[in-house]
């Protein structure tokens, strides 16, 4: 078992000593590495393969090896791992044998959060975007927060790393529920965007999954605030449970009972607009709990550069979180309007032959519904095509029917092989596990090879269409392949046919 951070002394970060991170190239691990290094900790790490992330860490002075070798642990005091690191990893096995302190990534991040005003954003969907929106607001108003977000953050100057050590006392963290590690945080402000059963390979039952969110909300510091989405039954239920035991809860959404209510949502190819109303936005003081929109508090118009109703809700949660940290409501809204997006969340990859290519991390049926809705809103009459890579054999098996239902909203669908990640291959789960369920619901094709799948979706596209590459695996690498195929077609170098070279 790993040593909990709560067993450390009060100077948590200093007590870590020299830190070795196994799998340092991962999105979440590299963020923590940057924050620890920024705090003066001697940080090093290893990963299975070279990557741009490793190059960036080396450029920042972090020693990194490719390959795992117990010799890397010389002089190390603490080893940090993620849930993707198996017990058979030679470095982890050596750390256990030497009785070194072994921490989960979230425990190291919790040590960094100690003594800060922590903001932890949890939810089955939307936590990356919402975390990045909060960080953007705080930076726009000059607070310079620290943040740990599992994706790059797009800015006017390009993509910025998801980890930043700021000068203020605020740390914004994306809180991962997938393995229960979000229960290591003790935040001042907690956001729950939604609670929808997922990661049942870890939790076993939807009831256990829901219960973990209640425990997360109960970890708030005394007088801390829970921000819960009233449009989501699971999030609203957690909020009601916390409120019933005396906790401070602010609900938000389009629902009439929401304490901060969102109205007048409109999405065009140029962006999304809405109006926010509520007593919380009329004062910076902590007000008494209770639902209801005050009629004498004028609405605040909000315009976002990112599409989709789901992003309006994410932005509303971010605005409320900033207000509870002392930001003026109108300045908070102005701050979120500067948000340009995050990596792999409706990320534009380019246009070729009149076809717009967008990449998205969606790997749950509800997320696919949201991204397809957003794509339809910006397609401006064009068709929406999807190249989908299922993530995990277990998730594909559990949600196959739901995936088929949501993907049927697209005009054309190509499903490629399952990205197994940490799971062993399951030959019974294939692209056809989903495609066969889509019979009679539009055009759907199973194309196991990834590059063939990229060519297939490009060959199906027409000028004016939007093509989405969707999934949590390496499907993100296929956007350039789709664009190259489209450009080759435009140049007359390809006579397209589904899956032909």
Rosetta blueprint (number, residue, H / E / L):
1 X L
2 X L
3 X L
4 X L
5 X H
6 X H
7 X H
8 X L
9 X L
10 X L
11 X L
12 X L
13 X L
14 X H
15 X H
16 X H
17 X L
18 X L
19 X E
20 X E
21 X E
22 X E
23 X L
24 X L
25 X L
26 X L
27 X H
28 X H
29 X H
30 X H
31 X H
32 X H
33 X H
34 X H
35 X H
36 X H
37 X H
38 X H
39 X L
40 X L
41 X L
42 X L
43 X E
44 X E
45 X E
46 X E
47 X E
48 X L
49 X L
50 X L
51 X L
52 X H
53 X H
54 X H
55 X H
56 X H
57 X H
58 X H
59 X H
60 X L
61 X L
62 X L
63 X E
64 X E
65 X E
66 X E
67 X L
68 X L
69 X L
70 X H
71 X H
72 X H
73 X H
74 X L
75 X L
76 X L
77 X L
78 X E
79 X E
80 X E
81 X E
82 X L
83 X L
84 X L
85 X L
86 X L
87 X L
88 X L
89 X L
90 X H
91 X H
92 X H
93 X H
94 X H
95 X H
96 X H
97 X H
98 X L
99 X L
100 X L
101 X E
102 X E
103 X E
104 X E
105 X H
106 X H
107 X H
108 X H
109 X H
110 X H
111 X H
112 X H
113 X H
114 X L
115 X L
116 X L
117 X E
118 X E
119 X E
120 X E
121 X E
122 X E
123 X L
124 X L
125 X L
126 X L
127 X H
128 X H
129 X H
130 X H
131 X H
132 X H
133 X H
134 X H
135 X H
136 X H
137 X H
138 X H
139 X H
140 X H
141 X L
142 X L
143 X L
144 X L
145 X L
146 X E
147 X E
148 X E
149 X L
150 X L
151 X L
152 X L
153 X E
154 X E
155 X E
156 X L
157 X L
158 X E
159 X E
160 X E
161 X L
162 X L
163 X E
164 X E
165 X L
166 X L
167 X L
168 X L
169 X L
170 X E
171 X E
172 X E
173 X E
174 X E
175 X L
176 X L
177 X L
178 X L
179 X L
180 X L
181 X H
182 X H
183 X H
184 X H
185 X L
186 X L
187 X L
188 X L
189 X E
190 X E
191 X E
192 X E
193 X L
194 X L
195 X L
196 X L
197 X L
198 X L
199 X L
200 X H
201 X H
202 X H
203 X H
204 X L
205 X L
206 X H
207 X H
208 X H
209 X H
210 X H
211 X H
212 X H
213 X H
214 X H
215 X H
216 X H
217 X H
218 X L
219 X L
220 X L
221 X L
222 X L
223 X L
224 X L
225 X E
226 X E
227 X E
228 X E
229 X E
230 X L
231 X L
232 X L
233 X H
234 X H
235 X H
236 X H
237 X H
238 X H
239 X H
240 X H
241 X H
242 X H
243 X H
244 X H
245 X L
246 X L
247 X L
248 X E
249 X E
250 X E
251 X E
252 X E
253 X E
254 X L
255 X L
256 X L
257 X L
258 X L
259 X L
260 X E
261 X E
262 X E
263 X E
264 X E
265 X E
266 X E
267 X E
268 X E
269 X L
270 X L
271 X E
272 X E
273 X E
274 X E
275 X E
276 X E
277 X E
278 X L
279 X H
280 X H
281 X H
282 X H
283 X L
284 X L
285 X L
286 X L
287 X L
288 X L
289 X L
290 X L
291 X L
292 X L
293 X L
294 X L
295 X L
296 X L
297 X L
298 X L
299 X L
300 X E
301 X E
302 X E
303 X E
304 X E
305 X L
306 X L
307 X L
308 X L
309 X H
310 X H
311 X H
312 X H
313 X H
314 X H
315 X H
316 X H
317 X H
318 X H
319 X H
320 X H
321 X H
322 X H
323 X H
324 X H
325 X L
326 X L
327 X L
328 X L
329 X H
330 X H
331 X H
332 X H
333 X H
334 X H
335 X H
336 X H
337 X L
338 X L
339 X L
340 X L
341 X L
342 X E
343 X L
344 X L
345 X L
346 X L
347 X E
348 X E
349 X E
350 X E
351 X E
352 X E
353 X L
354 X L
355 X E
356 X E
357 X E
358 X E
359 X E
360 X E
361 X L
362 X L
363 X L
364 X L
365 X H
366 X H
367 X H
368 X H
369 X H
370 X H
371 X H
372 X H
373 X H
374 X H
375 X H
376 X H
377 X H
378 X H
379 X H
380 X L
381 X L
382 X L
383 X L
384 X E
385 X E
386 X E
387 X E
388 X E
389 X E
390 X E
391 X E
392 X L
393 X H
394 X H
395 X H
396 X H
397 X H
398 X H
399 X H
400 X H
401 X H
402 X H
403 X H
404 X H
405 X H
406 X H
407 X H
408 X L
409 X L
410 X L
411 X L
412 X E
413 X E
414 X E
415 X E
416 X E
417 X E
418 X E
419 X E
420 X L
421 X L
422 X L
423 X L
424 X L
425 X L
426 X L
427 X L
428 X L
429 X L
430 X L
431 X L
432 X H
433 X H
434 X H
435 X H
436 X H
437 X H
438 X H
439 X L
440 X L
441 X L
442 X L
443 X E
444 X E
445 X E
446 X E
447 X L
448 X L
449 X L
450 X H
451 X H
452 X H
453 X H
454 X H
455 X H
456 X H
457 X H
458 X H
459 X H
460 X H
461 X L
462 X L
463 X L
464 X L
465 X L
466 X E
467 X E
468 X E
469 X E
470 X E
471 X L
472 X L
473 X L
474 X H
475 X H
476 X H
477 X H
478 X H
479 X H
480 X H
481 X H
482 X H
483 X H
484 X H
485 X H
486 X H
487 X H
488 X H
489 X H
490 X H
491 X L
492 X L
493 X L
494 X L
495 X L
496 X L
497 X L
498 X L
499 X L
500 X L
501 X L
